């Protein structure tokens, strides 16, 4: 089965799957057997379903993952409430002495544009110092955790001293439709690095598991873009050879529209 090491102590492991590309086609046609005879017809149907936002056929495929990840990544991940989850319990078991410590190049300054994200990497001297702080704090907290357990304090109480970079584990079962939604958000360059690397590992498996659905997802979701009604009006203005008026658009909306234009190679306007 598929397994990938992620971060320093983490991993993604496929436990089980149900369905594949043919299951998507079969569900869409509400038929039996292999669906259609020509593989090209199956491919066209999958692409049609993805292009027109038909979600139910993709729900016929499921994957169960065993994931080891830092607690702070798990707290981001759990916001995707469309999966079945069973997590390692620190009330019943002792937590391993394993903590995520970021590499210096992944220690960034606070973004002035995105309040929930980082910007450029900090200076090497500061990065080394911060990495040392992570190590000292993690080791210190685990020492206190261990001392509480040795003194007879209940595991459910002692665990409270542990930081959110300690590793946990869970089984995570999700259908393909909701997994695609997870990957669209968490594989995005704006997603936090530590969850993005997990999404990338899962994406590697999905590309092998359902190659036709994955190709359609890349074309119509992951590498595509949408335009608001106001952005469509701006595009019309650009196509007529004039600069967009940006009426009723905020500064953030204008910036996002201009980023979309840059992706399409349109840069010769003010």
C-alpha positions as a printed Julia matrix, in Angstrom:
270×3 Matrix{Float64}:
   0.0    0.0     0.0
   0.99   3.62   -0.55
   3.06   5.25    2.24
   4.9    8.56    2.29
   7.06  10.13    5.0
   5.97  13.71    5.74
   7.83  16.36    7.8
  10.22  14.94   10.38
   8.18  12.21   12.1
   4.9   12.23   10.15
   3.52  10.01    7.44
   0.52   9.32    5.2
  -0.41   5.66    4.69
  -3.3    4.31    2.63
  -5.18   1.68    4.63
  -7.99   0.87    2.21
  -9.89   2.17   -0.83
 -13.28   1.59   -2.4
 -14.02   2.33   -6.04
 -11.98   3.8    -8.88
 -12.55   5.69  -12.14
 -14.92   3.0   -13.39
 -17.02   3.28  -10.21
 -17.54   6.99  -10.96
 -18.74   6.19  -14.45
 -20.93   3.34  -13.28
 -22.62   5.51  -10.65
 -23.2    8.3   -13.15
 -24.92   5.93  -15.57
 -26.79   4.04  -12.84
 -25.79   0.83  -14.6
 -24.09  -2.48  -13.9
 -20.78  -3.95  -14.99
 -18.11  -1.8   -16.57
 -20.34   1.1   -17.6
 -19.26   1.86  -21.14
 -17.22  -0.16  -23.57
 -14.84   2.55  -24.79
 -12.32   3.98  -22.26
 -12.48   7.3   -24.12
 -16.22   7.51  -23.34
 -15.49   6.96  -19.65
 -12.89   9.72  -19.73
 -15.26  12.15  -21.44
 -18.0   11.43  -18.92
 -15.7   11.96  -15.92
 -14.54  15.26  -17.38
 -18.14  16.3   -18.03
 -19.09  15.49  -14.43
 -16.17  17.5   -13.07
 -16.73  20.4   -15.45
 -20.39  20.73  -14.51
 -19.94  20.24  -10.76
 -21.75  16.88  -10.5
 -20.54  15.64   -7.13
 -22.48  12.46   -6.32
 -20.65  10.06   -8.69
 -17.32  11.03   -7.09
 -18.75  10.18   -3.67
 -18.84   6.51   -4.77
 -15.07   6.32   -4.22
 -13.61   6.34   -0.7
 -10.16   6.15    0.83
  -9.09   5.42    4.41
  -5.81   6.98    5.49
  -3.6    6.48    8.52
  -1.93   9.81    9.18
   0.67  10.88   11.71
   0.77  14.66   12.06
   1.46  17.5    14.51
  -1.53  18.53   16.62
  -1.67  22.04   15.14
  -1.92  20.53   11.64
  -4.67  18.19   12.86
  -6.63  21.18   14.19
  -6.51  22.79   10.74
  -7.33  19.5     9.05
 -10.35  18.7    11.26
 -12.16  21.75    9.89
 -12.94  19.51    6.9
 -15.92  17.98    8.65
 -16.99  15.69    5.8
 -14.76  12.75    6.81
 -14.87  10.01    9.43
 -12.08  10.41   11.99
 -10.74   8.35   14.87
  -7.75   9.92   16.65
  -5.11   8.59   19.02
  -6.22   9.31   22.59
  -3.82  10.79   25.11
  -6.34   9.9    27.83
  -5.69   6.19   27.24
  -2.14   6.17   25.92
   1.14   7.97   26.57
   2.17  10.43   23.89
   5.43   9.73   22.09
   8.36  12.07   22.61
   8.12  13.39   19.06
   7.72  17.03   18.16
   7.69  18.86   14.86
  10.52  21.39   14.6
  10.43  23.52   11.43
  13.46  23.8     9.19
  15.02  27.3     9.22
  13.83  28.05    5.67
  10.23  27.44    6.79
  10.36  29.97    9.63
   8.8   33.06    8.07
   7.89  36.59    9.05
   4.26  37.57    9.52
   2.52  38.59    6.3
   1.27  42.18    6.22
  -1.37  41.23    3.63
  -2.68  37.89    4.9
  -3.29  37.99    8.66
  -3.3   34.19    8.93
  -0.18  33.53    6.89
   3.57  34.02    6.69
   5.64  35.99    4.22
   9.37  35.63    3.47
  11.77  33.54    5.55
  13.33  35.4     8.47
  17.07  36.07    8.66
  19.19  32.92    9.21
  20.38  34.02   12.64
  16.81  34.51   13.86
  15.69  31.26   12.22
  18.38  29.29   14.06
  17.39  30.95   17.33
  13.7   30.18   16.81
  14.5   26.57   15.98
  16.41  26.34   19.25
  13.4   27.77   21.11
  11.19  25.08   19.59
  13.55  22.33   20.71
  13.99  23.69   24.25
  10.26  24.3    24.77
   9.3   20.89   23.39
  11.85  18.97   25.44
  10.97  20.96   28.54
   7.25  20.34   28.22
   7.74  16.62   27.65
  10.01  16.42   30.71
   7.22  17.95   32.81
   4.67  15.62   31.2
   6.84  12.62   32.02
   7.36  13.81   35.61
   3.59  14.16   36.1
   3.0   10.63   34.85
   5.76   9.27   37.11
   4.12  11.05   40.04
   0.82   9.33   39.3
  -1.04  12.24   37.69
  -3.78  11.06   35.3
  -2.83  10.95   31.63
  -5.85  13.1    30.74
  -4.47  15.85   33.0
  -0.75  15.51   32.28
  -1.34  15.84   28.51
  -2.41  19.47   28.97
   1.21  20.59   29.35
   2.2   19.31   25.9
   2.56  21.85   23.05
   0.64  21.73   19.78
   3.71  20.62   17.81
   3.56  17.18   19.45
   2.58  14.4    17.05
  -0.77  12.67   17.06
  -2.23  10.0    14.76
  -5.61   9.26   13.26
  -7.55   7.22   10.77
  -9.28   9.51    8.27
 -11.87   8.13    5.83
 -13.31  10.39    3.14
 -15.05  10.14   -0.22
 -13.36  11.42   -3.36
 -15.63  14.45   -3.83
 -14.77  15.82   -0.38
 -11.14  14.78   -0.73
 -10.89  16.89   -3.89
 -12.26  19.84   -1.9
  -9.6   19.26    0.76
  -6.84  19.09   -1.85
  -8.04  22.21   -3.67
  -7.72  24.23   -0.47
  -4.7   22.59    1.15
  -2.55  22.17   -1.98
  -2.9   25.86   -2.69
   0.38  27.84   -2.43
  -1.29  30.06    0.18
  -1.95  27.1     2.5
   0.4   26.67    5.44
   3.46  24.65    4.46
   2.99  22.02    7.16
  -0.48  20.97    5.95
   0.36  21.52    2.27
   3.02  18.78    2.32
   0.41  16.31    3.6
  -1.98  17.36    0.84
   0.79  16.89   -1.72
   1.49  13.38   -0.45
  -2.22  12.47   -0.67
  -2.43  14.01   -4.15
   0.39  11.74   -5.28
  -1.69   8.72   -4.32
  -4.94  10.06   -5.79
  -3.2   10.52   -9.16
  -2.39   6.79   -9.13
  -5.74   5.65   -7.73
  -8.15   7.55  -10.02
  -6.0    8.96  -12.86
  -8.88  10.16  -15.06
 -10.69  11.87  -12.2
  -7.41  13.4   -11.03
  -6.63  14.79  -14.49
 -10.12  16.32  -14.68
  -9.73  17.76  -11.18
  -6.43  19.4   -12.15
  -7.92  20.93  -15.3
 -11.23  22.16  -13.89
 -10.43  22.85  -10.22
  -6.82  22.8    -9.07
  -5.27  24.72  -11.97
  -8.38  26.64  -12.99
  -9.68  30.0   -11.81
 -13.1   31.59  -11.43
 -14.13  35.14  -12.24
 -16.68  37.17  -10.31
 -19.35  39.16  -12.16
 -17.27  42.32  -11.63
 -14.14  40.59  -12.93
 -16.03  39.47  -16.03
 -16.95  43.11  -16.71
 -13.29  44.09  -16.28
 -12.27  41.36  -18.73
 -14.78  42.67  -21.28
 -13.24  46.13  -20.93
  -9.73  44.74  -21.41
 -10.77  42.8   -24.51
 -12.12  46.04  -26.0
  -8.69  47.62  -25.53
  -9.48  49.83  -22.53
  -8.34  49.77  -18.91
 -10.8   48.25  -16.39
 -12.77  50.78  -14.33
 -12.79  48.64  -11.15
 -16.21  50.01  -10.18
 -17.47  48.81   -6.78
 -14.33  46.71   -6.23
 -12.28  46.86   -3.05
  -8.5   47.14   -3.05
  -8.21  43.43   -2.18
 -10.56  42.48   -5.03
  -8.57  44.57   -7.49
  -5.33  42.97   -6.36
  -6.79  39.46   -6.75
  -8.11  40.28  -10.23
  -4.71  41.59  -11.3
  -3.07  38.4   -10.01
  -5.45  36.39  -12.19
  -4.54  38.53  -15.18
  -0.84  37.9   -14.53
  -1.51  34.15  -14.53
  -2.96  34.57  -18.02
  -0.06  36.74  -19.18
  -2.09  39.98  -19.29
   0.17  42.65  -17.81
   0.22  45.58  -20.26
  -2.38  47.77  -18.57
  -2.37  50.18  -15.64
